[in-house]
């Protein structure tokens, strides 16, 4: 089969319109070429697999700042309407600002109001609902950087949240500012920026509680230093944390820490059309980034998104009850599966993905949490897919033999 190739200067052009709801997830509009390996055209520019939002959308941020006349909270680079428009999309003086997530504008507005107050923001939801992307976009628009980030895990220590030491200098000079190693949170307080704390509930409770005095008093004590031993948060400082509902109960946050956060829940995408458009556009962006000159197999993407939604909800699109997988079949997982299927088709099969590759990749995604999910996937393909019309559904049903026994 001939590989479907791109027809406009070697780049795909997508302009799907999405309908915002109470959901939030990533979407990319590719009206201009995306960089594949370098952030700019200079031959000495460093290669980067993924640019942060403030660099990827630098032109849009500059466009919004140049025409932003609304009042700005202290320390913010943009006003609240400009930050909202940066995320949700708009047009400024005839130039489009791309929509970057599928998200209810009210969710964005509530998050911004929280950050302008004295409370930190906690985004909670199922894995793969773009909580991290939303926090990245908000931080990039408010303070110009999204990289002041702490990654929470069972191995995260209080030093990584507050500050550490260069032990060679510490032994040689004693405690000094030169020997101190500032954490992202420390720098955010000094510079009046937004800090991000990913997967906060993965950290032990005693580590989480090291945030209590910082969030309540807006200062950080460094008792080891003889002078200059207090860091006062500058205007613009705040914290955005994320937490997966699947981790609830692993390291439960204390009541005292919860009071210092305003909670906002990020829901999965409710609209089928919005989710399908997101998956197609995001896979196209990833393929362009990889330098792979094919377009996504859209009929196959329809099969994938329908299957994910049916197995995620336990109800098919016709309203019939069915199996619900214990694995999290998020939109982000759908993008990953679709990208893998397309890459496999291009590099190994000479096409842009087929039903057999989709079935095999789905099997890997389904059994990562519970082996019984493989049986549910098989039942779905044997009974639900067989009843649906279309060449790709027929191929999907025929490919069930590729499932492991």
Buried (B, 14 or more C-beta within 10 A) or exposed (E): EEBBEBEEEEBBBBEBEBEBBBBBBBBBBBEEEBBEEBBEEEEEEEEEEEBBBBBBBBEBBEBBBEEBEEEBBEBBBBBBBBBBBBBBBBEBEEEBBBBBBBBBEEBBBBBBBBBBEEBBBBBBBBBBBBBBBBBBBBBBBBBBBBBBBBBBEEEBEBEBBBBBBBEEBBEEEEBBEEBBBBBBBBBBBBBBBBBBBBBBBBBBEEBBBBBBEBBEEBEBEBEBBEEEEEBEBBEBBBBBBBBBBEBEEEBEBEEEBEEBBBEBBBBBBBBEEBBBBBBBBBBBBBBBBBEBBBBBBBBBBBBBBBBBBBBBBEBBEEEEEBBBBEBBBBBBBBBBBBBBBBBBBBEEBEBBBBBBBBBBBBBEBBBEEEEEBBBBBBEBBEBBBEEBEEEBBBBBBBBBEBBEE
